[in-house]
């Protein structure tokens, strides 16, 4: 099996791809969003940080990183 990424330029190509998927010749996967990834990760976690807590920590790391560069 080979995996490739396709950028659809013409909407008609979208229907062609769906037809191929209906024939079980290809499988179409959608990209996961950060929210979906977090939900998947949180299922077995003891502590689940909120999205606000994650954002706050990311901002702290960014500030610390750029403090030395300015």
Beta strands, then each sheet from edge to edge (+ up, - down):
end
